[in-house]
Amino acid sequence: MSEMTTRILEESIGKIVLVRLRGGRSIRGRLKGFDQHLNLVLDETDDTTHPENMKRLGLIIVRGDNVILISPPPR
């Protein structure tokens, strides 16, 4: 993971991020932590894949090899 990626993720801790996963799923949650493999700990998480039918997931761990994209909050 690049230094820039690490810096952006560190700045996003405690903030809401949007994560796109393999298989077309999207989730949104508060970033609590991450590691060098891009494993993520998210709290207050919602499955936003189908906006008309959002599901509350709560506290979850996302395995890094499932992550396609992480969108940090706007600055």
N, C-alpha and C positions, 0 to 999 in steps of 0.2 A: 504494500500500500504506500502511495506517495506521501511526502510530507504535507503537501497541500490538502490531500484527502483527509489525512489525520487532523490537520488544523481545522478544517471546515466541520468535521464531525465533532471535535472537541467543543467548538463554538456552539454547536447545535444541542449539546447535552442539556436536558431540562426543557427543551422546546419541542413543538409538534413537527414531525417530519412525515413526508409521504414516501412510501416504499412500494416499488413495483416488484413483483415476484415472478418466478417461472410459472408457466401455466396460465398467465394472464390475470392473476389476482393482484389487487391493490389494497394496502392497509395504511392507516394513518394512526400515529400514536406519539406519545412523549418519549423521546430518546433518553434512556437511563444509562446506557453504557454500550460499549462495543469493544472488539479486540482486533488483532492483526488479520484475522481471517474474515472480517466483516460480519461476524456473528453479532446480532443486535439484541439488546434488551429494551423492550418497549412497554410502556404502561399506558393505561387509559386508551387502549387500542380499539379501533373499529375496522371491520372489513368493509372497504368502500368499493369493492368490485362492482356491485350493482347498487348505485346510489339510491334507488327507490326501495331497496330492501337491505339497508345497512345492518350489520350484526356487531354487537358489542363483544370484544374478545378479552378485554382487561389486560392483565400483565402477561406478556408472552416473550419467548426467546425465538428469534428467527435465525436459522442456520445460514451462514454467509454464502454458501454455494447456491442458495435459492434466490439471492438478491440480484436483481438486474439493475435497479436504479434507486438512489436515495435522493429525494428532493429536500434540501434544507429549507428552513423558513426564510422569507424575504428579509433582507437587512434593513 
